[in-house]
Amino acid sequence: MKIAHATGELYPYVKTGGLADAAGAIVESLAGHGHEVSVFLPAYRAVLEAPELTDPEKLFSFGVEMGDGFQRGEILVCRPKKNLTLYLVRRDEYFDRRFPYGRPDRDYEDNAERFIFFSKAVVEALVRLGLKPDVVHCHDWQTALIPLLLRIEERRRALAIAGKTVLTIHNLAFQGVFSRKTFDLTNLPEELLHIDGLEFYGQINLLKGGILFADRLTTVSPTYAREILTPEFGCGLEGVLSLRADDLVSVLNGIDTSVWNPEKDKHLPAQYSAGNLDGKRLCRKALLRASGFDESFSGPVFGMICRFTEQKGILLVPETAEFFQGDRARLVILGSGAPEYEKGIRMMVERQPDAVHASFLLDESLSHLIEAGSDFFLMPSIFEPCGLNQMYSQHYGTVPVVSRVGGLTDTVVDIDESPGKGTGIHFLPNSAASLLEALERAETLYRDPPEMRATILRGMKTDFSWSAAVRHYENLYRDIL
């Protein structure tokens, strides 16, 4: 099949979260299965400077209508792998910035204009390139207008540009909601500015447009697919999603085992496997040492890697400070985010420097060491569409301790609910008391070496690779063609 993807980020070129990992893995896996894959990505500064990028070539300049005027841009191309072509949409005014979506404290004020332009540029490029893909697969709000823009342009030009469209919702909390006047930049018919179109409580919602007009919708775990149809998790779009419930399918994310593999991980001081865990013990010592702790510490080591946002439940962690008093356990945290969320972690470190260590910098090597060197991995998310770290953890022999939401529920089997089959520990979301109880259950497991080892091995033997996920996408594409 000929498949085109459009995304706001793509590993290894630019990444702010799981979207980049998922999109990168999907397109590489599809290309590896022999499909002809094209990917459209903004030419951010980080992308153009990425060491993995192979000398992009300028194909052509173009112009697209934006409100009362026209904005110009360029299409660059490179071919990083067989069957995979990367098209970069360049307009330095919009994309030559340090961060893709905004500074750490706030989003860019022109994000609506930037990604409306990007979406229009993708449609224009599809026309100019004559790709005629069987499927155009869009990701999250940044590209959610493309299915609608595509059909409008086909009608205007009396031309078949592409086959079917798919929109994947990686995180419903981010919807691309902007002021009503932003609608003018879309140049869409006025009748689409109402409740059955892009209008959303007096504003416009780009993700809503994709939900209404894509041929098929997907999200990234079975539990999350059910959750987003409810008021608790639907973020105001549960009604719209319910209208499309028959077209909503879930495809559980996988992990990139070429990057996350303890047997080959070059970030680690020692490699290891389910058959020989000696290297994991060395990684544990290295993590303790790097965190300023005694490497001979005999209690459980907990790791945590996340963005400091409300979604990740970061505010619950300081409420468990009593668990980390004395020599009971150690906690190593890697992450950054809004200052109000960092504050609680910084105070915890200041009060318990002998038990809690935190790093607030982006550090890929440290993230791998935390996954390998921890005994338990902590994910207190209030909601989690899929999550990747709980899968990395199991692959690395680190037992996940996760809240019972979304993809965490689908990928971690609770040791008490399924004796002999469990791979981790569940607790109730947004409950410090339940989290504290889960930490105590983890400690009990740790003090039982045979059961701890059995739990570790069950997790390591679970297949979280992308091969199964890609087969689901292939079947989805075939089903809608």
C-alpha positions as CSV (number, residue, x, y, z in Angstrom):
1,M,0.0,0.0,0.0
2,K,0.9,3.7,-0.4
3,I,0.5,5.3,3.0
4,A,1.1,8.9,3.9
5,H,1.5,10.0,7.6
6,A,1.3,13.6,8.9
7,T,2.5,14.3,12.4
8,G,3.7,17.2,14.6
9,E,6.7,15.2,15.8
10,L,8.7,12.2,14.9
11,Y,11.4,10.2,16.6
12,P,14.4,10.4,16.1
13,Y,14.1,13.9,14.7
14,V,12.0,15.8,17.2
15,K,10.3,14.6,20.3
16,T,8.3,16.1,23.2
17,G,6.5,12.9,24.3
18,G,5.0,9.5,23.3
19,L,3.5,10.8,20.0
20,A,7.0,11.0,18.5
21,D,7.9,7.5,19.6
22,A,4.7,6.0,18.3
23,A,4.7,7.9,15.0
24,G,8.3,7.0,14.4
25,A,7.8,3.3,15.2
26,I,4.6,3.1,13.1
27,V,6.2,4.5,9.9
28,E,9.4,2.6,10.2
29,S,7.5,-0.7,10.8
30,L,5.2,-0.1,7.9
31,A,8.2,0.6,5.6
32,G,9.9,-2.5,6.9
33,H,6.8,-4.5,5.9
34,G,7.3,-3.3,2.3
35,H,4.7,-0.5,2.2
36,E,5.5,2.7,0.4
37,V,5.5,5.2,3.3
38,S,5.6,9.0,3.1
39,V,5.8,11.2,6.2
40,F,5.1,14.9,6.4
41,L,6.7,16.8,9.3
42,P,7.3,20.5,10.1
43,A,10.9,21.6,9.4
44,Y,11.6,22.6,13.0
45,R,15.0,23.8,13.9
46,A,15.6,20.6,15.8
47,V,14.7,18.6,12.7
48,L,17.0,20.4,10.4
49,E,19.8,20.1,12.9
50,A,19.2,16.5,13.7
51,P,22.3,14.3,13.1
52,E,20.1,11.5,11.8
53,L,18.8,13.7,9.0
54,T,20.4,13.0,5.6
55,D,20.9,16.2,3.6
56,P,17.3,17.2,2.7
57,E,16.8,18.4,-0.8
58,K,14.5,21.3,-1.7
59,L,11.8,20.1,-4.1
60,F,9.7,23.2,-4.6
61,S,8.2,26.3,-3.1
62,F,4.4,26.6,-2.7
63,G,1.8,29.0,-1.5
64,V,-1.4,28.4,0.4
65,E,-4.4,30.6,1.2
66,M,-4.5,31.7,4.8
67,G,-7.5,34.0,5.5
68,D,-7.3,37.0,3.3
69,G,-3.7,36.4,2.1
70,F,-1.3,33.7,1.0
71,Q,1.6,32.2,2.9
72,R,4.6,30.7,1.2
73,G,6.7,27.7,2.2
74,E,9.0,25.0,0.9
75,I,8.9,21.3,0.7
76,L,12.2,19.5,1.5
77,V,12.7,15.8,1.0
78,C,15.1,13.0,2.3
79,R,14.9,9.3,2.2
80,P,16.3,7.9,5.5
81,K,15.4,4.2,4.8
82,K,14.1,1.9,2.2
83,N,10.4,2.6,1.4
84,L,10.4,5.6,3.7
85,T,10.4,9.2,2.4
86,L,10.4,12.2,4.7
87,Y,8.9,15.5,3.5
88,L,9.6,18.6,5.5
89,V,7.3,21.6,5.4
90,R,9.6,24.6,5.8
91,R,8.5,28.1,6.7
92,D,11.1,29.5,9.2
93,E,8.7,32.1,10.5
94,Y,6.6,29.3,11.9
95,F,9.0,26.4,12.6
96,D,12.5,27.8,13.1
97,R,12.1,27.8,16.9
98,R,13.7,26.0,19.8
99,F,10.6,24.2,20.9
100,P,7.9,22.6,18.7
101,Y,4.8,23.9,20.5
102,G,5.8,26.5,23.0
103,R,8.2,27.5,25.8
104,P,8.1,25.5,29.0
105,D,5.8,28.0,30.7
106,R,3.3,28.6,27.8
107,D,2.3,27.6,24.3
108,Y,3.1,29.8,21.3
109,E,0.4,32.3,20.6
110,D,0.4,31.5,16.9
111,N,0.0,27.7,17.1
112,A,-3.3,27.8,15.4
113,E,-1.8,29.7,12.4
114,R,1.3,27.4,12.4
115,F,-0.6,24.1,12.2
116,I,-3.4,25.3,9.9
117,F,-0.6,26.3,7.6
118,F,1.1,22.9,8.0
119,S,-2.1,21.0,7.3
120,K,-2.8,23.0,4.2
121,A,0.8,22.5,3.1
122,V,0.4,18.8,3.4
123,V,-2.6,18.8,1.2
124,E,-0.9,21.1,-1.3
125,A,2.2,18.8,-1.3
126,L,0.0,15.7,-1.9
127,V,-1.4,17.5,-5.0
128,R,1.9,18.7,-6.3
129,L,3.7,15.4,-5.7
130,G,1.0,13.3,-7.2
131,L,1.5,10.7,-4.5
132,K,-2.2,9.6,-4.4
133,P,-1.7,7.5,-1.3
134,D,-4.2,4.8,-0.4
135,V,-4.4,6.1,3.1
136,V,-3.6,9.4,4.8
137,H,-2.9,8.8,8.5
138,C,-3.0,11.9,10.7
139,H,-1.9,12.2,14.3
140,D,-3.5,14.4,17.0
141,W,-4.8,17.9,16.8
142,Q,-1.8,19.3,14.9
143,T,-2.9,17.5,11.7
144,A,-6.6,16.8,12.5
145,L,-7.8,19.3,9.9
146,I,-6.2,17.4,7.0
147,P,-9.1,14.9,6.4
148,L,-11.5,17.8,6.0
149,L,-9.2,20.0,4.0
150,L,-8.4,17.1,1.7
151,R,-12.0,16.5,0.8
152,I,-12.7,20.2,0.3
153,E,-9.7,20.5,-2.0
154,E,-10.7,17.4,-4.0
155,R,-14.2,18.9,-4.5
156,R,-12.7,22.3,-5.5
157,R,-10.2,20.8,-8.0
158,A,-12.5,17.9,-9.1
159,L,-9.4,15.8,-8.5
160,A,-8.8,12.6,-6.5
161,I,-5.9,13.4,-4.2
162,A,-5.9,10.4,-1.8
163,G,-7.9,7.4,-0.7
164,K,-9.2,7.1,2.9
165,T,-8.2,9.0,6.0
166,V,-7.3,7.9,9.5
167,L,-6.9,10.0,12.6
168,T,-5.1,8.7,15.7
169,I,-5.9,10.3,19.0
170,H,-2.8,9.9,21.1
171,N,-4.0,12.2,23.9
172,L,-7.5,13.7,23.9
173,A,-6.5,16.3,26.5
174,F,-4.7,18.2,23.7
175,Q,-7.3,19.3,21.2
176,G,-6.1,22.5,19.4
177,V,-8.8,24.8,20.8
178,F,-8.5,28.4,19.6
179,S,-10.5,31.6,19.3
180,R,-13.4,31.7,17.0
181,K,-11.7,34.3,14.7
182,T,-9.1,31.6,13.9
183,F,-11.7,29.9,11.8
184,D,-11.0,32.6,9.1
185,L,-7.5,31.1,8.5
186,T,-9.0,27.8,7.5
187,N,-10.9,29.3,4.5
188,L,-13.5,26.6,5.1
189,P,-17.2,27.1,4.3
190,E,-19.0,29.2,6.9
191,E,-21.5,26.4,7.6
192,L,-18.7,24.4,9.3
193,L,-18.5,27.0,12.0
194,H,-21.3,25.5,14.1
195,I,-21.9,22.7,16.6
196,D,-21.9,20.0,13.9
197,G,-18.5,21.4,12.7
198,L,-15.5,23.0,14.3
199,E,-17.4,25.2,16.8
200,F,-16.7,24.3,20.4
201,Y,-18.2,26.4,23.2
202,G,-17.7,29.6,21.3
203,Q,-14.2,28.7,20.0
204,I,-13.0,26.3,17.3
205,N,-11.6,22.8,18.0
206,L,-9.2,21.4,15.4
207,L,-9.3,17.8,16.9
208,K,-13.1,17.9,16.7
209,G,-12.8,18.5,13.0
210,G,-10.7,15.4,12.6
211,I,-13.1,13.3,14.7
212,L,-16.0,14.3,12.6
213,F,-14.5,14.0,9.1
214,A,-11.8,11.3,9.2
215,D,-12.9,8.0,7.7
216,R,-11.7,6.0,10.7
217,L,-10.5,7.0,14.2
218,T,-8.0,5.1,16.3
219,T,-6.6,5.5,19.8
220,V,-3.8,3.9,21.5
221,S,-5.2,1.3,24.0
222,P,-8.5,-0.6,24.4
223,T,-9.2,0.9,27.9
224,Y,-8.6,4.4,26.7
225,A,-11.0,3.9,23.8
226,R,-13.7,3.1,26.3
227,E,-12.7,5.9,28.7
228,I,-12.9,8.7,26.2
229,L,-16.6,8.0,25.6
230,T,-17.3,9.0,29.2
231,P,-17.6,12.5,30.8
232,E,-14.7,11.7,33.2
233,F,-12.1,11.2,30.4
234,G,-13.8,12.6,27.3
235,C,-12.5,16.2,27.9
236,G,-15.7,17.6,26.5
237,L,-15.7,15.6,23.3
238,E,-17.3,12.4,24.6
239,G,-20.6,13.3,22.8
240,V,-18.8,13.8,19.5
241,L,-16.8,10.7,19.9
242,S,-20.0,8.7,20.8
243,L,-21.4,9.7,17.4
244,R,-18.3,8.0,15.8
245,A,-18.1,5.1,18.2
246,D,-18.6,2.6,15.4
247,D,-15.6,4.0,13.6
248,L,-13.4,4.2,16.7
249,V,-10.9,1.3,17.1
250,S,-8.0,0.8,19.5
251,V,-4.5,-0.2,18.5
252,L,-2.2,-0.7,21.4
253,N,1.1,1.0,21.0
254,G,4.3,-1.0,21.1
255,I,7.9,-0.1,21.9
256,D,10.9,0.2,19.7
257,T,13.0,-2.7,20.7
258,S,15.9,-1.5,18.5
259,V,16.2,1.5,20.9
260,W,14.9,-0.1,24.1
261,N,16.6,-3.5,24.5
262,P,18.6,-4.3,27.6
263,E,20.6,-6.9,25.6
264,K,22.0,-4.2,23.2
265,D,21.5,-0.9,25.0
266,K,24.7,1.2,24.6
267,H,23.5,3.7,27.3
268,L,24.0,1.0,30.0
269,P,27.2,0.1,31.8
270,A,26.3,-3.6,31.3
271,Q,23.8,-5.4,29.1
272,Y,21.6,-8.3,30.3
273,S,18.7,-10.6,29.4
274,A,16.0,-12.7,31.0
275,G,18.5,-15.6,30.9
276,N,21.2,-13.6,32.7
277,L,20.3,-10.7,35.0
278,D,23.8,-10.1,36.3
279,G,24.0,-6.9,34.1
280,K,20.9,-5.5,35.7
281,R,22.5,-5.7,39.2
282,L,25.4,-3.7,37.8
283,C,23.0,-1.2,36.4
284,R,21.3,-0.9,39.8
285,K,24.7,-0.1,41.4
286,A,25.5,2.4,38.7
287,L,22.1,4.2,39.2
288,L,22.6,4.4,42.9
289,R,26.1,5.8,42.5
290,A,25.0,8.3,39.8
291,S,22.3,9.5,42.2
292,G,24.6,10.0,45.1
293,F,23.5,7.0,47.1
294,D,25.5,4.1,48.5
295,E,25.7,1.5,45.8
296,S,25.4,-1.3,48.4
297,F,22.0,-0.1,49.5
298,S,19.9,-3.3,50.0
299,G,16.3,-1.9,49.9
300,P,14.1,-1.4,46.8
301,V,15.0,1.3,44.3
302,F,12.1,3.1,42.6
303,G,12.5,5.1,39.4
304,M,10.2,7.6,37.7
305,I,10.5,9.4,34.4
306,C,7.8,11.8,33.2
307,R,6.8,15.3,32.2
308,F,5.8,17.3,35.3
309,T,2.1,17.9,34.4
310,E,-1.2,17.3,36.1
311,Q,-1.8,14.3,33.9
312,K,1.2,12.4,35.2
313,G,0.0,12.6,38.9
314,I,3.3,14.2,39.9
315,L,1.6,16.0,42.8
316,L,0.9,12.6,44.5
317,V,4.5,11.7,44.9
318,P,5.4,14.2,47.7
319,E,2.4,12.8,49.6
320,T,4.2,9.5,49.8
321,A,7.3,11.0,51.4
322,E,6.8,8.9,54.6
323,F,7.5,5.8,52.7
324,F,11.0,7.0,51.7
325,Q,12.1,8.0,55.2
326,G,15.3,6.4,56.5
327,D,16.8,3.4,54.8
328,R,13.5,1.8,53.7
329,A,13.8,2.7,49.9
330,R,15.3,5.0,47.4
331,L,13.6,7.1,44.7
332,V,15.2,8.5,41.5
333,I,13.2,10.9,39.4
334,L,14.0,12.3,36.0
335,G,11.7,14.9,34.5
336,S,10.8,18.6,33.9
337,G,7.8,20.7,33.4
338,A,5.8,23.5,34.9
339,P,7.5,25.1,38.0
340,E,4.5,24.5,40.2
341,Y,4.8,20.8,39.6
342,E,8.6,20.8,40.0
343,K,8.3,22.6,43.3
344,G,6.9,19.6,45.3
345,I,9.7,17.3,44.0
346,R,12.4,19.9,44.8
347,M,11.1,20.2,48.3
348,M,11.0,16.4,48.7
349,V,14.6,16.2,47.6
350,E,15.6,19.0,50.0
351,R,13.9,17.3,52.9
352,Q,15.1,13.7,52.1
353,P,18.4,14.0,50.2
354,D,19.5,10.7,51.5
355,A,16.5,8.9,50.0
356,V,15.3,11.0,47.0
357,H,17.2,12.2,44.0
358,A,15.8,14.2,41.1
359,S,17.3,15.5,37.8
360,F,15.4,18.2,35.9
361,L,17.3,18.0,32.6
362,L,16.5,16.0,29.4
363,D,18.9,13.1,29.6
364,E,18.4,10.1,27.3
365,S,21.2,8.1,28.8
366,L,19.9,8.6,32.4
367,S,16.4,7.6,31.3
368,H,17.8,4.2,30.1
369,L,19.8,3.8,33.3
370,I,16.7,4.5,35.4
371,E,14.7,1.9,33.5
372,A,17.5,-0.7,33.9
373,G,18.7,0.1,37.4
374,S,15.5,0.5,39.2
375,D,13.7,-2.4,40.9
376,F,10.3,-0.7,40.4
377,F,9.0,2.0,38.0
378,L,6.4,4.5,39.3
379,M,3.6,5.8,37.1
380,P,0.9,7.6,39.1
381,S,-0.9,9.0,36.0
382,I,-4.4,10.5,36.5
383,F,-5.1,9.4,33.0
384,E,-2.8,7.6,30.4
385,P,-3.9,6.9,26.8
386,C,-1.3,4.2,26.5
387,G,2.1,5.0,28.1
388,L,5.4,3.6,27.1
389,N,7.5,3.5,30.2
390,Q,5.5,0.7,31.8
391,M,6.4,-1.4,28.7
392,Y,10.0,-0.3,28.7
393,S,10.2,-1.2,32.4
394,Q,8.9,-4.8,31.9
395,H,11.2,-5.3,29.0
396,Y,14.1,-4.2,31.3
397,G,13.1,-6.4,34.2
398,T,11.8,-3.5,36.3
399,V,8.4,-4.0,37.9
400,P,5.9,-1.2,37.1
401,V,3.7,0.3,39.8
402,V,0.9,2.0,37.9
403,S,-2.4,3.7,38.4
404,R,-5.4,1.8,37.1
405,V,-6.2,3.9,34.0
406,G,-6.0,3.6,30.2
407,G,-3.1,1.7,28.6
408,L,-1.5,1.1,32.0
409,T,-4.4,-1.3,32.8
410,D,-4.0,-3.0,29.4
411,T,-0.3,-3.6,29.6
412,V,0.4,-4.4,33.3
413,V,-1.1,-7.4,35.1
414,D,-1.6,-6.9,38.8
415,I,0.3,-9.6,40.8
416,D,-2.5,-9.9,43.4
417,E,-5.4,-10.0,41.0
418,S,-3.7,-12.6,38.8
419,P,-1.3,-14.7,40.9
420,G,1.2,-16.5,38.9
421,K,0.6,-14.2,35.9
422,G,1.1,-10.7,37.3
423,T,3.8,-8.4,36.0
424,G,3.2,-5.3,38.2
425,I,1.1,-3.5,40.7
426,H,-2.0,-1.4,40.2
427,F,-3.4,1.3,42.4
428,L,-6.3,3.8,42.2
429,P,-5.7,7.0,40.3
430,N,-5.5,10.3,42.0
431,S,-5.3,8.6,45.5
432,A,-2.2,9.1,47.6
433,A,-3.5,6.5,50.1
434,S,-3.8,3.9,47.3
435,L,-0.3,4.9,45.9
436,L,1.2,4.4,49.4
437,E,-0.4,1.0,49.7
438,A,1.0,0.1,46.3
439,L,4.5,1.1,47.4
440,E,4.1,-1.1,50.5
441,R,3.0,-4.0,48.2
442,A,6.1,-3.4,46.1
443,E,8.3,-3.6,49.2
444,T,6.6,-6.9,50.2
445,L,7.3,-8.3,46.7
446,Y,10.9,-7.2,46.9
447,R,11.4,-9.0,50.2
448,D,10.3,-12.2,48.5
449,P,13.2,-12.9,46.0
450,P,11.7,-16.0,44.3
451,E,8.4,-14.2,43.6
452,M,10.2,-11.0,42.7
453,R,12.3,-12.8,40.1
454,A,9.3,-14.7,38.7
455,T,7.5,-11.3,38.3
456,I,10.5,-9.8,36.6
457,L,10.8,-12.7,34.1
458,R,7.1,-12.7,33.2
459,G,7.4,-9.0,32.3
460,M,10.6,-9.5,30.3
461,K,9.0,-12.3,28.3
462,T,5.9,-10.2,27.4
463,D,6.0,-9.2,23.7
464,F,5.6,-5.4,23.5
465,S,7.2,-5.0,20.1
466,W,5.6,-3.0,17.3
467,S,5.1,-6.0,15.0
468,A,1.6,-6.8,16.4
469,A,0.5,-3.2,16.4
470,V,1.5,-2.7,12.8
471,R,-0.4,-5.8,11.7
472,H,-3.5,-4.1,13.3
473,Y,-2.9,-0.9,11.3
474,E,-2.4,-2.9,8.1
475,N,-5.7,-4.7,8.7
476,L,-7.4,-1.3,9.5
477,Y,-6.1,0.2,6.2
478,R,-7.3,-2.8,4.2
479,D,-10.7,-2.7,5.9
480,I,-11.5,0.9,4.9
481,L,-10.1,0.8,1.3
